[in-house]
């Protein structure tokens, strides 16, 4: 049986690669594994069949035979463990790659998501003008720390790994904000991730679902 993942029937971002199924698509493309995509609507995500796969009614999910997984980090971790290409062979380097996966999801992404929520969900509140600088400061704090650690390296720890896949995916949420402009090395890091053929294939697949046409530019 082919690997099957779920994705939005219509992504809230219009196919710009921010939906979390893109991360799973990218991982599968990096390791050269074919997969099928089952598109689900927002209403279907709350139905028993989908909730049996993802108890919180979200996407993506991952099915391979009798194995069903949810949570993007867990799915990408499983893919990286099962197929060569996303974890180094050296045990210590592999452990560091896993550490960067956790850092991307647990340390860098939360303030970025907070910023997005502040803009989209709280933009009309009377206190938004006072709160927004604080939220941005938290994002800049994390970006500054990450920028200093990356330095002039191409990737976070030697060769590209699942840690970079997750970190680039997280930073993509800031691409349109202009906040990365203050960190040229992070902007270049993001561009290197987007330039990978596997990422391009993942992006194009999600874009086509949402627009019915290939991306331009």
C-alpha positions as CSV (number, residue, x, y, z in Angstrom):
1,X,0.0,0.0,0.0
2,X,1.2,3.5,-0.8
3,X,1.8,6.1,1.9
4,X,-1.3,8.3,2.2
5,X,-1.3,11.7,3.8
6,X,-4.2,14.2,4.3
7,X,-4.2,17.8,3.3
8,X,-6.7,20.7,3.1
9,X,-9.1,20.5,0.3
10,X,-8.6,24.3,0.2
11,X,-5.7,25.6,2.3
12,X,-6.3,28.9,4.3
13,X,-3.0,30.2,2.8
14,X,-4.2,29.6,-0.8
15,X,-1.4,27.1,-1.4
16,X,1.6,29.2,-0.4
17,X,3.2,26.3,1.4
18,X,2.4,27.3,5.0
19,X,-0.1,24.4,5.7
20,X,1.7,21.7,7.6
21,X,1.1,19.0,5.0
22,X,3.8,20.8,3.0
23,X,6.4,19.7,5.6
24,X,5.4,16.1,5.2
25,X,5.3,16.3,1.4
26,X,8.8,17.8,1.5
27,X,10.1,15.1,3.7
28,X,8.7,12.4,1.5
29,X,10.2,14.1,-1.6
30,X,13.6,14.4,0.1
31,X,13.7,10.6,0.8
32,X,12.2,9.7,-2.6
33,X,9.1,8.0,-1.3
34,X,5.9,8.0,-3.4
35,X,2.7,9.0,-1.6
36,X,-0.9,9.7,-2.2
37,X,-2.9,12.7,-0.8
38,X,-6.4,12.5,0.4
39,X,-8.0,16.0,0.5
40,X,-10.3,16.8,3.3
41,X,-12.7,19.7,3.9
42,X,-13.0,21.6,7.1
43,X,-16.3,19.8,7.9
44,X,-14.8,16.4,7.1
45,X,-12.0,17.1,9.5
46,X,-14.5,16.9,12.4
47,X,-16.1,13.7,11.3
48,X,-15.5,10.4,13.0
49,X,-13.4,8.9,10.2
50,X,-10.9,11.7,10.3
51,X,-11.0,12.1,14.1
52,X,-10.0,8.4,14.3
53,X,-6.8,9.4,12.6
54,X,-6.3,12.8,14.2
55,X,-8.1,13.3,17.5
56,X,-7.8,17.1,17.3
57,X,-9.4,17.3,13.9
58,X,-6.4,18.8,12.0
59,X,-4.1,17.9,9.1
60,X,-1.9,16.3,8.1
61,X,-2.2,12.6,9.0
62,X,0.0,9.8,7.7
63,X,-1.0,6.3,6.9
64,X,1.3,3.4,5.8
65,X,-0.3,0.0,6.0
66,X,-1.7,-0.4,9.6
67,X,0.3,2.6,10.9
68,X,-1.5,5.8,11.4
69,X,0.2,9.0,12.6
70,X,-0.6,12.6,13.3
71,X,1.4,15.6,14.3
72,X,3.8,16.9,11.7
73,X,7.0,16.6,13.8
74,X,6.2,13.0,14.6
75,X,5.5,12.2,11.0
76,X,8.7,13.8,9.7
77,X,10.7,12.1,12.5
78,X,9.2,8.7,11.4
79,X,10.0,9.4,7.7
80,X,13.5,10.4,8.6
81,X,14.0,7.3,10.7
82,X,12.6,4.9,8.2
83,X,14.2,6.2,5.0
84,X,17.7,7.5,4.3
85,X,18.3,11.2,3.4
86,X,17.1,13.3,6.4
87,X,19.2,12.0,9.3
88,X,23.0,11.7,9.3
89,X,24.6,8.2,9.8
90,X,26.7,9.4,12.7
91,X,24.8,8.9,15.9
92,X,25.8,12.2,17.5
93,X,25.0,14.2,14.4
94,X,21.6,12.4,14.2
95,X,20.8,13.4,17.8
96,X,21.7,17.0,17.0
97,X,19.4,16.9,13.9
98,X,16.6,15.7,16.2
99,X,17.4,18.5,18.6
100,X,17.0,21.0,15.8
101,X,13.6,19.5,14.9
102,X,12.4,20.1,18.4
103,X,13.9,23.5,18.6
104,X,12.1,24.6,15.4
105,X,8.7,23.4,16.7
106,X,9.1,24.2,20.4
107,X,11.3,27.3,20.6
108,X,11.2,29.2,17.3
109,X,7.7,28.5,16.0
110,X,5.6,29.5,19.1
111,X,6.4,33.3,19.0
112,X,6.0,33.3,15.2
113,X,2.5,31.7,15.6
114,X,1.7,34.2,18.3
115,X,2.6,37.0,15.9
116,X,0.3,35.5,13.2
117,X,-2.6,35.2,15.7
118,X,-2.1,38.7,17.0
119,X,-2.4,40.0,13.4
120,X,-5.2,37.8,12.2
121,X,-7.3,37.2,15.2
122,X,-6.7,40.2,17.4
123,X,-6.0,42.9,14.9
124,X,-9.2,44.7,15.8
125,X,-8.8,44.8,19.5
126,X,-8.2,48.0,21.4
127,X,-5.0,46.7,23.0
128,X,-3.4,45.4,19.8
129,X,-1.2,48.5,19.2
130,X,0.3,48.1,22.6
131,X,0.8,44.4,22.5
132,X,2.2,44.0,18.9
133,X,5.7,45.5,19.7
134,X,6.0,43.0,22.5
135,X,5.1,40.1,20.3
136,X,7.5,41.3,17.6
137,X,10.3,41.6,20.2
138,X,9.8,37.9,21.1
139,X,10.1,36.9,17.5
140,X,13.2,39.1,17.0
141,X,14.8,37.6,20.1
142,X,14.5,34.1,18.7
143,X,15.6,35.2,15.2
144,X,18.7,36.9,16.7
145,X,19.7,33.8,18.6
146,X,19.2,31.6,15.6
147,X,21.1,34.0,13.3
148,X,24.1,34.0,15.6
149,X,24.1,30.2,15.8
150,X,23.8,29.7,12.1
151,X,26.5,32.3,11.3
152,X,27.8,31.8,7.8
153,X,27.0,28.1,7.6
154,X,24.7,26.7,4.9
155,X,22.8,24.5,7.3
156,X,22.4,24.2,11.0
157,X,24.7,21.3,11.6
158,X,26.8,20.2,8.6
159,X,24.7,18.7,5.9
160,X,21.0,19.4,5.3
161,X,18.8,17.3,7.7
162,X,15.3,17.0,9.0
163,X,16.3,19.8,11.5
164,X,16.8,22.2,8.6
165,X,13.5,21.0,6.9
166,X,11.6,21.9,10.0
167,X,13.4,25.1,10.7
168,X,13.0,26.4,7.1
169,X,9.3,25.4,7.2
170,X,8.9,27.5,10.4
171,X,10.7,30.5,9.0
172,X,8.6,30.4,5.9
173,X,5.8,31.9,8.0
174,X,7.8,35.1,8.3
175,X,8.6,35.4,4.6
176,X,6.0,38.0,3.8
177,X,6.4,40.0,7.1
178,X,9.7,41.6,6.4
179,X,11.1,40.6,9.8
180,X,13.7,38.4,8.2
181,X,15.2,41.3,6.4
182,X,17.2,42.2,9.5
183,X,19.0,38.8,9.3
184,X,20.6,38.3,5.9
185,X,22.0,34.9,6.8
186,X,18.5,33.6,7.8
187,X,17.0,35.0,4.6
188,X,19.7,33.2,2.6
189,X,19.1,30.1,4.7
190,X,15.4,30.2,3.8
191,X,16.2,30.7,0.2
192,X,18.5,27.7,0.2
193,X,15.7,25.6,1.6
194,X,13.2,26.8,-1.0
195,X,15.7,26.1,-3.8
196,X,15.9,22.4,-2.9
197,X,14.3,20.3,-5.7
198,X,12.3,18.3,-3.1
199,X,10.9,21.4,-1.6
200,X,9.9,22.8,-5.0
201,X,8.1,19.5,-5.8
202,X,6.2,19.7,-2.5
203,X,5.3,23.3,-3.0
204,X,4.1,22.8,-6.5
205,X,1.9,19.9,-5.5
206,X,0.2,21.9,-2.8
207,X,-0.1,25.0,-5.0
208,X,-1.7,23.0,-7.7
209,X,-4.3,21.6,-5.3
210,X,-5.3,25.1,-4.3
211,X,-5.1,27.0,-7.6
212,X,-5.4,24.3,-10.2
213,X,-2.3,25.6,-12.0
214,X,1.5,25.5,-11.7
215,X,3.2,28.3,-9.7
216,X,4.7,31.2,-11.6
217,X,8.1,32.8,-11.0
